Amino acid sequence: MESKKIVIAPLTPRELDKHHFDDYEWEVNVHHLFHINRVEEVLSKIKFPLLPHRKTVYDFVFLLEGDSIRSKGLHEYQFSRNTFFFLPAYQISTHQYISKGAKGFYCHFDAEIFNKLFPHNSFFEDFSFLHFSGEPLVEINDDMLPAIMNILIRLEQAYKTNNETFNINLIVSYLLVLFTELKLVQKTTANIPKNAALRVTEKFKNLLSQHIYQTNKVVEYASMLSISPDHLNKCVKMTIGKTAQELLADMIILEAKVLLKQTNLAISEIAFKFSETNPSDFSRFFKNRTNTTPKQFRQLSDFK
């Protein structure tokens, strides 16, 4: 239905700073294209957990020490030292937790910087950790750490240089070397076998992320997967202990939270994005799953 189509305005890097820091602002003019900082330098300025949000840039976190929990769509990941977490642009994410003593790097970059140097190259396809439905975690061993640290430090130094000598092509080159190194690492872990139920559940989650505004019927997702609704439900239940319908409801709530925080749409309009029923039914549905009404959630400053 045409009226259900929507483009949620994702957060730009400047808006992302407001989302994370409130009154903190980076001074470097290329911040909207590329940014890198040490986790430990800003950790005390961020109040976790962070609200669900979308943004216009890709990002990654690399932990040298500590632990963190971050989500990519409906997937939640816990990771620790020597591990990268990648998030593609326009993907919903929350950052639930990071330990107080954590150390490492945060980096974001706009795809535009690659397009300028490689206008006809779709090299992003080579790096599955940058894909919308790709595995976001890449763990490196201690032997690789010096080489990875060298690249990250060079990126940091290039970013901190003054704008007159800032070389975006050099930044792109360092990033490509980093991604290529990590691609080799990921190849060694990509073939770990997964059971059939887990594979079906992961595919279902990815379909929900892509099609939640088009359909909220489990039977239609089962059709996309070429399996029966009953088989889909059994796989999801076996994997995460929820029904397929409950997982679909989780996706609706996640999208609704982003709409409530990142748009000025009326609650009745948001309700119609997911159902043609009375908006009051949607409000009851939202409250039953979050313990707060859509209006109350929109007014909250803290994550719920």
N, C-alpha and C positions, 0 to 999 in steps of 0.2 A: 504494500500500500504506500502510495507516494508520500502521504502525510507523515508516515513514520520514519522517513529518511532523515538523518541528522548528521551534522558534522560538529563534534564537540571541539570547541576551541582549546587546543592544548596549551600548556604553559610554555612561554618563551623562557630562555635562561634568566632574564631579569625578573619575570614573574615567579620563576622557580626559586630564586633567591628570597623573594617575599614569602613564599610558601614555607621555605625551610628556616629562614633566619629572622623574618619580620623587618628588622631595621639594618641588616648587614648588606653591604654592597661592595662588589669587587671593583677595583679601579682600572683594570686593564680593558682597553677598548675592544679587543678581539674576543672578549668573554662570550659573546653570543655565538661565535663560531667554534671556539675551542677554549677549554679551561681544564686546569689540573691543580689539585692542592693536596696537602697531606691531611689525612683523616684526623690525626691528633691535633691539628691546628684549629679546627673548627668544631670539634665534637662537643665542646662545652656550650656552644652557641645554638645547638639544634635540640629542640624538644621532641623526643621520641615518645610514642610512635607518630609517624607522619601520615596525613590523610591520603586516601586513594587519589591519584592524579595521573594525567597524561602530560607529556611534554614533547617539544618539537625536536629534541636532540637525542642522540644515542648517549648512553653512559656506561661506565663500569666502575666497580669498587674492587680494589685489590687489598686484601688484608695481609699484613705481616705479623700482626699479633691480635688476639682477641677473637670474638665471635659476633656474628650478626644474623638477623633473620629478615629476609626481604621477599616480597612476592612479585611474581610476573603473571598477570592475569589471575587465574584461580590457583596457580601453583605457588606454594610457599616453600622457600629454601632456607636452610640453615647452613652456614658455612663459616670457616675459621681460617687459620693461618695458611699462607701460600696458595690462596684460592681467589680467583677472579669471579665476580658476578657481573654479567652483561645484561643490559636492558636496551632493546631497540626503541627507536622513536615511535611515539603514538601508542605504546603499550601501557595499559593501566598497571600501576605499581603502588605498593605501600612499603614503607620501611618501618617494620615493627620495633626493631631492637638492634642496638649495637653496644657491646660492653664498654665500660668506662675507660679501660686501659687500652682500647683498640688503637692500632697503628697501621698505616698503609696509605693508599692513594685513592682519591676520587677523581674521575675524569669524565667530561662530556664533550661531544663534538657534533657539529652539524654535517650532514652528508654533503652539503654544498662544497665543503673544502676539498672533497675527493672529486667532485664533478668538474671543478675548475682544472685540475691536473689531468684527470682521465675522463674527458667528457663522453666517451663512447664505451666505457668499460664497466661491466656489471660485476666487478670483483667482489662485491658484498656477498654474492652467491657462494663464493668459495669459503666463507667463514660462517659456519652454521650457528655459532654462538651469537651472531648478530641477527639471526632470523627471528621473525615474530613467534614461530613455534619451535625454535631451536632450544637445545639444552644450554642454559645460561652459565653453568658453573664449569670452570676450567681450573683444575688443581695442578700445580707444578711441584716438582721435587726439589730438594735442597741443592742438587747439582746445577739445576737450571736457574736458581735464584740470582746469582751474580749477573748473568746475561740479561735477565728480565729487569733487574734493578737498574742496570746501566741504561736501558732504554727509557725507563720511567724517569730517571734523574735527568736524562737529556731532554725529555719532553718538558719537565719542570723548569729546567734552565731556559729553554727556548721560550716558554710562556712568560717567564719573569723578565725577559729582556725588554728594553724600551720599544715602543711601537714603531719608531723609525727604522729599526733593523729587524723587526719581527718578520720571520720567513715562514709563511704558511705552508709552502711546499716542503720545507724541512720537517715541519710537524707531521704532514701527511706521510712522508717517507718513514719517519720513526714509527708511526702508528701501523703502517703496513708491515714493517719488520716485526713489530710486536704481534700482530694478528697472525702472521705466517708462522712464527715460533709457536704460538698457542694452537694453531691448527694442527701442527705436528704432534703436539701433546695430546690433543683431543682424539686424534686418530687411534691412539693406543688404548683409549678407554671407551670409544664409541661402540665397540662390538660386544660389550657386556650384555649377555642375553636378558631379555625381559619376558615375563610370562604374558600369555595372550590377553588376559584380563587387564593387566596394566597398560598394554599397548592400546587397547580399545578405550580405556578411560582417558588416557592422554590425548588421543585423537578427539574424543568427545569434548574435552576441555578446550582444545584448540578451536573446534567448530563453534562452540559457544562464544568464544571471544570474537569470532568473525561474523556470526549470523544472529546474535541475540536480538537485534532490531528487526530482523526479518521474520523470525518465528520463535515462539516459546512453547512448541509442542515436541515432546520427546520422540514421538513417532516419526516426525520429519527428520530429526537428527539421526535416528536409527536408519532411516532410508538413505541418508547421505553416507552412512558407514556400511551400507549393504548388509545389515543384520536386522534381526527382529527387535522390537522394543523390549521384549522379555529378556533376550540375550544381553542387550545393552545394560538393562537394569541389574542383571546378575553380575556382570563384569564390574560395574561401578560399586555395587554393594560389597563385592568380594575385595575390591582394592582399597576403598576408603571408608567403608561402613555406612555410606549414604545411598539413597536411591538416586536414580538418574534425575528424577523430578526435583529432589532436594538440591542437587548440584546445579541444575538449571536455575533454581530460585536463588542460589548463592550468586550466580552470575548477574541476574537481574538486580539484586541488591548492590553489588559492586558497581555496576554501570549507573544505577540510580544515584549512588553516593557521589560519583563524579559529576553527573548532571546537576545535582543539587549544589555542589561547591564551585563548579567551573562554568555554569551558565546562569542566566537570569530567567530561564523558563519557569512558567507557573507550574506548581505541583500537578495540576490537572493535565498540563501538556506532557509532563514527564510520565505520568501514569499512562497516558495514551500511547506512549512509545512502546510499552510492553503489554498492553491489554486494552481492549475496547470496552471493558467494564467500567462501572462507576468509579471515579477517582477515590471515593471514600473506601472502596474495596482495596485499592492499592495502598492507601494510607494504613489500613488495618494490617495488610500483608507486610508492609515495611516495619510497622511497630512490633508485630509478632516475632519478627526475625532479628530486630535490632534493639528492642526495648525503648525505642524513641520514635516519635512521629517524623515524617519528612520535614515538616516545618521546624521542629526542634533540632533536627540534625543540621539543617542549613544554618542555624544560628550558633551551632557549637564551634568553638575554636580548637577543641581537642579532638583527637581521633576516638571513635567509639566502635 
